[in-house]
Amino acid sequence: MDNAGYKTGSFDGLHQVSDDDEMVDIAGATLDFSTTDDDPPLNSGEGLPGETGGYEEYSSSRGMNGAGTPAAMVHPLDDPVPGLGTYEDFNTIDWVREKSKDRDRHREITSKSKESTVALLHRISDAFSGWLLMLLVGLMSGALAGGIDISAHWLTDLKEGVCLNGFWFNHEHCCWKSNETTFQERDKCPDWKSWAELIAGTTEGGSAYVVNYLMFIFWALLFSFLAVILVKAFAPYACGSGIPEIKTILSGFIIRGYLGKWTLIVKTITLVLAVSSGLSLGKEGPLVHVACCCANILCHLFTKYRKNEAKRREVLSAAAAVGVSVAFGAPIGGVLFSLEEVSYYFPLKTLWRSFFAALVAAFTLRYINPFGNSRLVLFYVEFHAPWHLLELGPFILLGIFGGLWGALFIKANIAWCRRRKTTRLGHYPIIEVLVVAGVTALISFPNSYTRMSGAELISELFNDCSVLDSSQLCSYKEVSNTTSGTSVGNGMADRPADSGLYTALWQLSLALLFKVIITVVTFGMKVPSGLFIPSMAVGAIAGRLLGVAMEQLAYFNHHWIIFRHWCSPGADCITPGLYAMVGAAACLGGVTRMTVSLVVIMFELTGGLEYIVPLMAAAMTSKWVADAFGREGIYEAHIRLNGYPFLEAKEEFEHKSLAVDVMRPRRADPALAVLTQEGMTVAEAESLVESTRYSGFPVVVSQESQRLVGFVLRRDLLISLDNARQRQEGVVSSSQVLFTEHAPAQAAEAPPPVRLRSILDLSPFTVTDHTAMNITVDIFRKLGLRQCLVTHNGRLLGIITKKDILKHMAQMANRDPDSILFN
Amino acid sequence: MDNAGYKTGSFDGLHQVSDDDEMVDIAGATLDFSTTDDDPPLNSGEGLPGETGGYEEYSSSRGMNGAGTPAAMVHPLDDPVPGLGTYEDFNTIDWVREKSKDRDRHREITSKSKESTVALLHRISDAFSGWLLMLLVGLMSGALAGGIDISAHWLTDLKEGVCLNGFWFNHEHCCWKSNETTFQERDKCPDWKSWAELIAGTTEGGSAYVVNYLMFIFWALLFSFLAVILVKAFAPYACGSGIPEIKTILSGFIIRGYLGKWTLIVKTITLVLAVSSGLSLGKEGPLVHVACCCANILCHLFTKYRKNEAKRREVLSAAAAVGVSVAFGAPIGGVLFSLEEVSYYFPLKTLWRSFFAALVAAFTLRYINPFGNSRLVLFYVEFHAPWHLLELGPFILLGIFGGLWGALFIKANIAWCRRRKTTRLGHYPIIEVLVVAGVTALISFPNSYTRMSGAELISELFNDCSVLDSSQLCSYKEVSNTTSGTSVGNGMADRPADSGLYTALWQLSLALLFKVIITVVTFGMKVPSGLFIPSMAVGAIAGRLLGVAMEQLAYFNHHWIIFRHWCSPGADCITPGLYAMVGAAACLGGVTRMTVSLVVIMFELTGGLEYIVPLMAAAMTSKWVADAFGREGIYEAHIRLNGYPFLEAKEEFEHKSLAVDVMRPRRADPALAVLTQEGMTVAEAESLVESTRYSGFPVVVSQESQRLVGFVLRRDLLISLDNARQRQEGVVSSSQVLFTEHAPAQAAEAPPPVRLRSILDLSPFTVTDHTAMNITVDIFRKLGLRQCLVTHNGRLLGIITKKDILKHMAQMANRDPDSILFN
């Protein structure tokens, strides 16, 4: 084996810039590249100071050119050009570059810290700034969530009446004030007046009902109008749940202003208004957006996070956990939600920090105590009876229902939203919101289960009936003498349903139908709107209905073989509240396709490992059933609807295509636009940039060899060329653009060259043309790439961007590849 | 811009194999490469059938060469050569290749499933085999854990006495049998005889004590002897906790037999023996190993998992979760433990599946009910009093203690283990175990807190004293009339300590000292040994001591300003059991550096979010303090001690080196051994392989150009060459080895060439020489690479393997780079 060619050629290429000694023979290019070498060629690796220990110096002497951090490099001009290394709006970040930048910053701080005490303190404060930021995010989000809870509670009650003691008291608070003996007939405290009482002077009869009805609709319209107007006027980004966009942002997309202070303020206010207006929406999803806004704003306090897009996304991942933590009072569930559903890059450090932030937020919220019961969780449930193995049957039924509902909901909602986007419907967002709010109010008032807020409804459905319960759902017949001889006084035994319960079941069925339909049109309107509560409400109603049915079935047929062993008369064998909870989990799972996080959130609500198996059975069934209709959850569906460049981590790329099938240029396209490392003039470079719309250009040794040297971003190139023309003396259009380390010999009268090696990324990612696309997609996902160059036997062939991959995936799935809008 | 060279050269290179039209001019190689092209050159991309839709066919026609799956490729010989694509022992797998293989398999099943019903059923069963496997792993691990619990309980009791009803009953079980009125004086049931009673005929006095003492030592020696003999004779891999090795295996290393059936059987038996012998070790860590063995063995039932190293590791990750789940009864904590501490590649699908398996295992264990109390968790705790904010002070103190203990323990244990490795101590494992077991038994018998098993001790320390509690730790003075006027009868109020408690505190202090020392020498001996329980015991003792001290301080000084508001006389303000729990968490955190999983496991033990904040404060402090002494946890320290090739995901690579500094060959080394895609004979290739020890070779276009074509593994190359020599007619030493797609024209009398394109990986990973090492390390970690080629301007410069990176990292950390043993 003779490796001579290798020895003389490539290894020396480290020091010599143009290692290509072919003579250029195409017309128009007249330079002889073999003369461009300043360094004396090192003819062999042997005998050089290349011992193991010597490499360290060697590498550091060349600065950080390879680290992909243009700003930190040795620059021909003294101070770095502003704007270098930043991103434009609606563009994808380069994770590798950002993380590398942060490591450089960290290394610098660490090495400086050995020099002085101030620098040491700086290092320590830098190390703890992440924790401090998490603390602040937790405190701020917890406080905001508490404020939102209290305000929404107050505004919701305002739809029914007002407190004479002070209009700022909600119903419960008003009655506390007026009545020292609390809870003694909540509805009859003198200070709280319903609108009928205030306006018509009566609390009974048809006219009072009409007045209350009209006032209910009036407030609903007013609140929803205010919400939509505020969103439209001040912060269009405040609408929706925000989770699809946050997923996209976390995956490395830039949407300026989406997490800004205006969005935060407007979203907080309009969320309260939207929830209070009685629309079929929840505040849980938007709370994630609110928490992310808090985190983004607080990031500005710390240079480490302000200046680094990757680091900031770590904080945002934690903020997503905080959002769910305050929404449900479930910190562990929140962390898992962030991990499973929202985050893209979730290192272990972030796991730990988001757990901390989620806990801080949960405890801040508890300190504010918006529910007035010192409970951390939104729906506190305590069931008394264990479940029986045979009940898994109905639980799985609920799972199937949840899966069907989820799949149908997604299809219907996306169809409706697409209609809104493409037809004239989208031009009248205010009217749309007012119509939906009006219809919602009109229909929901007569039915007490739709009139109450979603969260209240779910609480009531989850509730395990005790004897003292006055709720209509707990109106069972008193059974004076049971066959088992135990007194009914113990309270928990199954009993036959009373007529009140049958009425309630009818109302619930109607409520279910109404919720199913209205939620489809509500989600996606131009107001803040979450999906968790409406989905859970649908599932909880279905679950409760099934639960009561099972209970009555078991009561009247306790001699049936399936009931005989565990459902003897007088026993408390079936808990309809548990069915409601399982149903809620199933429906939420069907819509969002959450799995572990869903079960853990539900587990945190009840606090017992006991009920994990039912929840899990339902969640699994629901996911499988829903996946059979389409693998996307509602958030992914909305991401796709909006054409965001989101590379789904869950779905495997299953096709056989190779990198060469996806790369640009395609066979029919004009050739790839490349820069050469020398020999181009400023004018040529500028015209290349201006004649194309690519966001970056590969730099090659020469047009003939097509050997890849590096990659330069359009933005950096334009900024640097502009900068050179303005600040560097003598730079004209005919000046050479040099990406080489050493300037070639030039004629004396030639204008000074523009040296741009500093903005050149010397370590662009490459794959070969034969690389399977599933591997390429994996690389893009895992490393967070923005583009990747394709080579064949060492020659540059083309380029693959994230957008190309998404387009290819859309095409493979028989979707319109042009639906991918951004890069 | 003229891209003519690019167009004619590279793009056509897709079809033509040798796109290098340089004439070969080195001696010995006489072929003209420009004549090797079979295909007519396609001179331009324009006008070809290259529309968007046409690519699919185009790519599939070329088979799956790019997918890196040699076995699936079109092979010149009809059936694939056995052994291709497998790994040798103590080697690192290529994650990308394995995952790609699985995707191909899956794609094949999917496409076949459209053809027949049988194939469709196969696809469905394939999709569900993962879940079925998880179910089996859960069931088997749960059952084994139950068996281990029961046997260990029995053997531990056997050290004290025997049941006359049947020697296979443990103490409690024996007394149940003999005594219908359960728990009525547990120690005085007629059928249970202590050894003194049986042998000396007396239960009191010095001689009985001596007999019991001797029998205790005898059993300890016997059990530990059996354990070490079994391990030594049948399964040397069964020793230790197994977690360091499992971490390494999960990161992609092959250790054959480490998870085999012999290891499983021997580990299960010796674990029981080791735990029963009274050595200072736990069974929690080894249970992870046991669960992983179960999973590995069960994998053989399913082709999908048997044949794919990457898929199998997904199952093993889930099994690690199962292990912790059954060890503590904490399924969620188990999943997080696997995610945070053990796993390397943990996709969301695995998260969901491991959660399922962990639940199945936990419920299987509960069904077996080894603790006899229907509790899922190992230490069930229920505290009655909330904690006060000021108590965070002592909790943080416990955190500091835990961190110090963790750091010291790791240093001491590693020093001891290194001593064992390097000195003659390591030659006498049996004597070592016997000596340690003897000393442990000798010292631990007189002190009741060391005599009981670790788990019992922790249970007792966690316990919240009620008035009825007869434990020595709960011997408080009865206070007849308290100043607050409430009767002591309510039971929970703080009371002054009695002399019994002071004795207990003394004994606990001695136990602490003993445990701290003996655990250092015990962990790492040639018996199965876990660290969780001993660490937790140390922390629990320290915590309980501090807790009682705080309690007494508060009792006697309730007028102090810090106690005034929350510790009035008669109040139950300080719970020593909680301190024990916090201390246990702190010590475990200091040793293992677990964070979220630790807190979640502890949360699952108590079931209340209430105590998360104290646990978190302690765990955080402990981690920070311990990290100040060294960032490695005990498992990473043992991995390093053993020289396994493990690329730690937690630690960032912070140095400035570039790929060129790390790659081989170094400057002083001989040139990189490469194969050329054509022009080499079988003899040349064989001599190259035999003269080197590399596990793979890059294939280049020609020695001169050094343009990279692909990468071929040593093992694959050897197998294929052997195979060709044996099975392909006419292959002799002078036959050409061809990696090209099309055979070049050859003289008629030349022997037939050996065509090896099928074993060539056409998509090797490359980085440029300027790539920063932190990026390269990231690529290795995230993609699970085994090696990566280094290029400069399109020419091959060198290669970086995982081992090179580990050596470089060791060197940067001023450690011996030769400590990295395996590749």
Interface residues (C-beta under 8 A of the other chain):
Chain A: M1 D2 N3 A4 G5 Y6 K7 G9 S10 F11 G13 L14 D19 D20 I26 A27 G28 A29 G45 E46 L48 G50 E51 T52 Y55 E56 Y58 S59 S60 R62 M64 N65 G66 A67 G68 V96 K99 S100 R103 H106 R107 T110 P331 I332 V335 L339 E340 P347 L348 K349 L351 W352 F355 F356 L359 A362 F363 L376 T595 V596 V599 V600 F603 E604 G607 G608 L609 I612 V613 M616 M620 A649 K650 E652 F653 E654 H655 K656 S657 L658 A659 V660 D661 P665 R666 R667 A668 D669 A671 L672 A673 V674 E684 L688 V701 S702 Q703 E704 S705 Q706 R707 L708 V709 G710 L762 S763 P764 T766 V767 T768 D769 H770 T771 A772 N774 I775 D778 I779 K782 L783 T791 H792 N793 G794 R795 L796 L797 Q811 P817
Chain B: M1 D2 N3 A4 G5 Y6 K7 G9 S10 F11 G13 L14 D19 D20 I26 A27 G28 G45 E46 G47 L48 G50 E51 T52 Y55 E56 Y58 S59 S60 R62 M64 N65 G66 A67 G68 V96 K99 S100 R103 H106 R107 T110 P331 I332 V335 L339 E340 P347 L348 K349 L351 W352 F355 F356 L359 A362 F363 L376 T595 V596 V599 V600 F603 E604 G607 G608 L609 I612 V613 M616 M620 A649 K650 E652 F653 E654 H655 K656 S657 L658 A659 V660 D661 P665 R666 R667 A668 D669 P670 A671 L672 A673 V674 E684 L688 V701 S702 Q703 E704 S705 Q706 R707 L708 V709 G710 L762 S763 P764 T766 V767 T768 D769 H770 T771 A772 N774 I775 D778 I779 K782 L783 T791 H792 N793 G794 R795 L796 L797 Q811
